[in-house]
């Protein structure tokens, strides 16, 4: 038989143990909720979110100041990447609208930047083929990537004009003969797929010390400039052989970029050094 009082004490200990377990479960739920909300935090609330995490984990910021700084930098990058994916997806889903003056202005700016000495004879014109569109109206070529394709082409033309003009010039030479605008739209599609799959995190986290932005994504698009000639022949519906060749080139390029991005220190250097061109020997 148990000594008198031991059962009561055991009961108190049992209740205390249950309370501690419940308290532990609540703290765990709170920590999980805080972590989930942190990933979708607005940039303005990142600092407050880090303070909450430090408090929850009972970390004294005075004794370990670097931890808070590192957490804040990491969270800014995570939040920024998520925001970038949303922004890029919004542009991709927005179709080109010839009734929208902003869309038309961007398209006209693209023409004037790439063909400054050749005024358009009309909005619908065969001249669009000179910069690599497939028909008389570029609107139809933007269907797959929406405004994102136009944004990338214009960014390339405006922010790296000399290179863009050289690429356009090369595209018109018999040796290469590829469609500048169509290749740009297809490379946009590749960059988009790498972004939404998360593969571009390696590159963007290394080149954007705070928050990845749309300009970082567009710079990535520009950095693949040396490989544009590798993408010909371009796919035309009437020639299935060209379509098969294009898909082969695209898949091989995609795989090679993915292999590079597996290196946690990888940052796709602007225009890739000439010594790196063998990496995409298609």
Residue, then its C-alpha position, 0 to 999 in steps of 0.5 A: x500500500x502507498x503511504x498516505x499523501x503519495x497519491x495526492x502528490x502524484x496527482x498534483x505532479x500529473x496535473x502539472x505535467x499535463x499543464x507543461x505539455x499543453x504549454x509546450x504544445x501551445x508554444x509549438x503551435x505559436x512558433x509554427x504560425x509565426x514561421x508561416x506568417x513570416x514567409x508571407x510577411x509584408x517587407x515593412x513587417x520583416x523587422x517586427x517579425x524577426x523581433x517576434x521570432x527572437x522573443x519566442x525563442x528567448x534569444x537576447x539580441x544584445x548577446x547575439x546581434x548577428x543572428x537577428x541581422x542574418x535572419x532579417x536578411x534571409x527573410x527579406x530574400x524569401x519574402x522578396x522572391x515570393x513577391x517577385x514570383x507574384x509580380x512576374x506571374x501577373x505580367x505573364x497573365x496580362x495579355x497584350x491589348x492594342x487598345x491599351x495606350x500603355x501597351x502600345x507605347x511600350x511596343x513603339x518604344x521597342x521599335x524606336x530603340x531597335x530601329x531608330x533610323x527606320x520609322x514604322x509605315x504603320x502599326x500593322x506592318x511587315x516591318x515588325x519581321x525586321x526585329x524578329x516578330x513572325x507577322x504584321x502584328x506583334x500582338x499575336x506573338x505575345x500570347x504565350x508570355x503576355x506582357x512579360x515578354x514585351x517587358x523583357x525585350x524592352x528592358x534588354x533594348x533600353x538597359x543594354x542597348x549596344x548588346x541588343x543592337x548587336x544581337x539583332x544585327x547578328x540575327x539578320x545575318x545568313x550565318x545565324x538567321x534567327x528571329x530576335x523577338x521570338x527568341x527573346x520571348x522563348x528565353x523569357x519562358x525559360x527564365x519564368x519556368x526557372x523562377x517559379x520552380x525555385x531554381x533561380x533562388x540560387x542566383x537571385x539570393x547571391x546577386x540580391x543581398x536584400x530583396x530580389x526584384x523584377x529588374x534582377x529577373x530581367x537582368x538574368x534574361x539579359x545575361x543569356x544574350x550570348x546563347x541567343x544564336x544557339x536557339x535557331x532554327x526557330x519553330x514554325x508550324x509548317x516545319x515540324x523538323x525545326x520544332x523538334x530541333x528547337x525543343x532539343x536546344x531548349x531542353x539542353x540549355x535548360x538542363x545545363x543552366x539547372x546544373x550550374x544553379x545547383x552550386x549554392x554560390x552560383x551567380x550567373x555572371x553578366x553576359x557569361x565570360x567567353x570561357x564559359x561558352x563551352x558550357x552551352x555548346x549546343 
